[in-house]
Amino acid sequence: MGDLAPLVALLGALALVTLAMPAGVGWLRRMRLLQVVRQQGPAAHLAKEGTPTAAGVLLVPAACLAAWAVAPRDLSVLVCLAVAAGHGALGFADDWLKVVRRRPGGLWARHKLAGQLVLAVLLAGYVLAQRPEAVVAAVPFLRPHLILPPLAFVALLLVALLGSTNGANFTDGADGLLGSTGAVALGALGVLLWVEGHFGLAGVELAFAGALVGFLRWNWHPARVFMGDTGSMAVGAAFAAGGVVGGLTLYLPLLGFFFLLEVVSVMAQVFWYRRTGRRLLRMAPLHHHLELSGWGERLLVPRVLAFAAACSALGLLAYWR
């Protein structure tokens, strides 16, 4: 299928999600996978109680199937899909415990972290097996590439993977927010990988982008379904894995800059509260602060989407510099 594989993957995932969603939403409802809204969140979100969630069980298989179908023998694709699907499984366990078992904390943090570390080892092992002495990473806006020794690469990989999965997870807190910003970030990364000649990896990113576009019809405000941690963790993992394997790890903060802001806002809120006993933001993560500052979801999502698109455009510009 050659250099058209990424486009086929995008369209295939879009078609699969579009076909699966009508019946899938009913199945989620029958399985009692219904949103539980925490009382500490914005008051406007209380109306979301009982909306079907964990639609990642539809998005993730659709994206994985579409990406695999266009590059079934590409080991790099299989590794990235395993990392994304593995994070989706961790997210589903979290969703199931929260909404069906009614355990507010969901999956214990140490169990989730252990699972993420196992998947990180898989990803690092694959990359280091290809380049055992040093890993090459492209640097935004600069011609020279960065040569990373194995330990430095593993540290960077952990930051990228944990940062992306948590960033995507935090972003999934308003109707259409992660679906739209995630599609833009994944799409931009897919374009860079496509230009680099990594057609299979580009197919992974564009398949997830296509799945999110198909999902947005159901998730745009007012949302009729949520992707849950099942989807958000897989989206973040697919983003990080594609960048790491494709040598574009240092582009991830630019292409997914809003994910980075969400993570930093939570860390800053916790740090400031522990130091002063006061909140730095009205509520963390950042998008909740913006909501409570008067934007509301109808204003929030288009504005953040425009910002995320500008950041991704900057990332593309950094590549062609």
N, C-alpha and C positions, 0 to 999 in steps of 0.2 A: 504493500500500500504506500510505502515510501513517505515522501514529504507531505502528503495529504492526510496522513494518519491522525495528527492532532485535531484537524477539523472534523474528521469522521467521528473521533472520540467525543468531541464536544456535542455534535448533533445527536449522536447515539444516546449519550447520557440525558440530554434534554428530552428526547423522545421517550425514553424509558420512564423518567420521573413523571412526565406529563401523563403517560398512560397509567402509571401505578397509583398516583395520588388519590383519585376519587374513591377507589375501593380501599386503599391503604388507610385513609383517614377513618373510615368506618371500622376497620380492623383494630386500629389503635384504641378507638372508643370501646369496642367490645372487650379488649384486653385490659381495660381500666387504666390505661396509660394516659391519665388526665392531669393537667397542670395543677400543681399546688403552689400558691403564691405566698411568699413569706410576708408576714405582717410588717416587717421593718422596711420593706420596699416602698416606692412611690405609691400613694393612695390610688392613683389612676390605674395601677396594675391589678387592683383587687378584682376588677371585672374580668380578668383573664382566667380566673379560677375555673377549672373544669374543662378548659380547652384541650383537645388531644395534643399530646407531646411525644417526644422520642421518635419523630418522623425521620431521624437519621437512619432508622432501620430500613427505610425506603431509599434514601439518598445515597448512602454509602455503597450498598450492593450495586445500584445502578451505575454509579461513577466507576467503581472497580471493574464491573463487567465490560463497560464501554472501553475503558483504558486497556484492559487485558486483551480484548478482542482484536484491537488493531496492532498489538505487539506481543503476541502470546509467548514468544521465545526470548524476549528481552529480560534478562535477569535483573537489571536495574529497575525495570517497571514492577516486576514481581516483588522485589524488596520494598519499594515505596508503597505498593498497595498493601503488603503485609503490615507495614508500620501504621498506615492509615486505618486499616481494618482493625488492627489490634487496639488502637486508641478508641475506635468506635465501640469495640466490645467493652472496654473499661467504662466508657461513657454510658453504655446501655445498662451495665451493672449498677452504676450510680443512679440512673433514671429509675430503674426498677425498684431499687431500695427506697428511693425518695417517694415515689408516687403510688406504688402498689403496696409495698411493705410499710409505708408511712414512717420511715426512719429519716428524720429531718437532715441529718448529716450525710446521708447517702453512703457511698463506699468510703471506708476509712482511708484517711489521707496516706497512711503508710502503705496500704495495699495498692492504692492508685499509683503512688510513686514507684513502688517496686515493679509494677507492670510497665510503667514508662521507662524505667531503667533497663529492663529486659529488652524492650523494643529499641532503645537507644543503642544497646550493645549489638543487636542485629544490624542496625544501620551502620554503625561505626565499623563493625567487622567486615561488612561488604566493601565499604570504601577503602579501608586499609588493606584488604586483600588485593585490591587492584593497584594500589599505590602504597606499598608498605614503608617506604623510606620517608616520604614527604607528600603532603597533599597541596595541590595548587588551588588557590582561591582568587577569583577575579575581584578587583578593588574598584568600587564606583569612582568615576571621574578620572581614574589614573590608568595609564597604559600598562605599567609593570604589574604582574600578578604577585600575590603574596604566597610565599612558600611556608607551609606550616609543618612543623615536626608532629609526629603522631599524638603526643600528649596535648599539645596546643589545639590540634584539630578536634580531639575528643572533647576538650573543655568547651570549644566553640560550638560543637554539635549539641552538647547538653543545653547550653544557653539558648540556642536556636530552637531546639525541639520543645523544651519546657516553656520558653517564652511564647512561641507560636501557639501551642495548645492552650495555654492559660489565657493568652491574649484573645484568641478566638472564643474561648469559653466565656470570658468576661463580656465580650462584645455582644454575645447572644442574649441581650436583655431588653430589647425593644423590637417591635414588629418590623421585620424586614431589614434590620440593621446588619446582622452578620451575613444574611443572604446577599445583600447588595455589595457591601464592602468586601466580603470574601470573594465574590465573583470577580470584582475588579482586580484584587490583589493576585488571585490565582491566574486570572486571564493574562495579566501583565507578565507574571513569571513564566507562564506557558509560552508567550510570544518570545521572550528572551531565550528560553531553552530551544524553541523551534529554530530561531536564527542561529543558535550555536550548533545545530545539527543533531540535537538530542530529541529525535522525533517521538520516541516512546515516552520519555519523561515529560515532554510537552503535552503528550496525549493524556497523561495522568492529571496534570494541572488543569487542562482545558476540559477534561471530563468532569472534574469536580466543579469547575466554573459553570459548565452547562447544566449540571444537576441543580446547582443553586439557583440558576435563572428559572428553571422549571418549577422549583419549589416556591419562588417568590410570588407566583400567582396566588398561592394559598397562604403565604405568610405576610404579605403586605398589609398594612393597617387598614381595617381591623383584622388581625390574624385569625385564621380558622384552624391553624395547626402550628406547632412549634417543633424545631428539630431536636431540642433537648441536648444534653451532653453527648448523646450518641452521635449526633451530627457535628456539633461544634468541635469536639476533640478530634474527630477524624479530619475535619476541614483544616484545622491548625496543623495536624501532623502531616497531611498531604502537602501543605504549603512548605513546611520545613524540610521534609524528606526530599522533595524535588529540588529545592535549592541546594541542599547539602550534597546530594549525589551529582548534581549538575555543575558543581563548582561555583555556585552563585550565592553561597551562604551570606556574604557581606551585603548582598542586595536586598535581603529579606527585610531589614529594618526600614529601608526606604519604601519598598513596594507595599509593605504592610504596616506603615507608620502608625495608623490608628490603633492597631493591635498593641503596638509598643506603648502608646499613650495610656491605654486601658490598664496594662500591667503596672506601669510606673505610677499611675494615679492610685491604685490600690496599695502599693508598697508605701507611697508617700503618706497616704491617709493613716495607715497603721503606724508608721514611724512617728508621725507628728502627734497622733493621739497618745501614744505611749510616753512621749517626751513631755507633752504639755497638758494632756487631759482634755484637749479641745480638738475639734475636727478641722482639717485643712479645707476639705470640700464639704458641700452640703450632704453629699452621699457619694460613695465610691461603688463601682468604677465611674470614670469620667462622664459617660453618657447619662448616668443618673443625675449627676450634678447639673448637667445641661438641661435635663428635663425639669428639675426642680427650680431652675433659674428662669423658667417661663417658656422654654421652647416647645415642649410637648412633642409627642411622637410624630405628628404630621409635619412639623418643622424640623425636628431633630434629624430624621433619617435622610431626607434630601440634602440637607446642609452637610452632614457628615459624609455622605456619599460623594458630594462634590469635592470635599477636602481629601477624601481617600483617593479619588480619581486623580487629583492634582499631585498627590504624593507618588502614586504609581507612574504618572507621566514623568515626574522628576527622575524616578528610577530608570525608566526607559531612556531618558535623556542622558543619564549618567553612563549608560552602556555605550551609547554612540558618541558621547562627549565630543 
